[in-house]
Amino acid sequence: MATRIGYADLVAFSAALLRAAGLAEGPAEATARLLVRGDLDGYPGHGIRRLVGYLGRAKRGVIQLDEGPRIIREGKTTAVMDGNHYIGQAVGIEAMGLAIAKAAEHGVGIVCVRRAGHVGRLADYVEMEADREGRSCPSGAQGLRAQSDRRGHGRHPVRQRARPRVGRPGSVPVADSDWDALVRSAAELSVADVPAPLETRDARD
């Protein structure tokens, strides 16, 4: 079974959980949007179900939120970024933004990252460049293919986008078990504004 949550409500709720765990407002919002986007794009393994694990790692100190990423070495077209064990999506966004800026100025941009948390779906960062250029399909992913599941959809998250978004406009499907875990996390972190589900139905629908 899956619970449908309003898109804006789910992003706001996820960001609130991250802020309650100690993440700054900007990185919390950006991370929440990427997680929800994973569910919308049909990759729930890189979607909102990851959030409870991130919160647990932050509580145990595996993800460290007191210091963000920093550049430790940089040239015209390259850089090395130390993630300082910060939450991976925030590090990935900053690293990709730097790579895009270098590529725009010099024709190529390469940024290596070390000591970062789980960055999520890698295609999100490829799509940052596609979105900047107004292209619907990132050229860097066109040549990548993977084994297909029984419906013929590629399983690798870094690939040409071919899977339809599974969220209806304004709503996101979240597996009931994942939603229950998020609600428990909200109670533990004293996050009071838990959005009301729009509906619950068979996840296969």
Summary of the structure (lengths in Angstrom):
residues: 205
radius of gyration: 17.6
end to end distance: 9.3
largest distance: 52.4
contacts: 642
relative contact order: 0.21
helix: 44%
strand: 18%
